[in-house]
């Protein structure tokens, strides 16, 4: 990151924080009123691994997490929320990897 002052909203207006793939065969993959704000950056949600602690709207069906009604990763404003969960994702991965040993 450049020498710019880092603030809570430092990501706003930056190209790396938003991508809308309107030509995708599945766009929009979730019902969303404002498709101009539909963020495809997290197409496969990185929060899935956090299970019940992800912060999104989901249900479990037959032991499988169903996120089809969740738009949390697709809302432009949630970029910082998802990035803020990175340390939890890393810890979850460490826990799962330890079980592989």
Buried (B, 14 or more C-beta within 10 A) or exposed (E): EEEEEEEEEEBEEEEEBBEBBEEEEEBBBBEBEEEEEBBBBBEEBBBBBBEEEBBBEBEEEEEEBEBEEBBBBBBBEBBEBBEEBEEBBEEBEEEEEEEEE
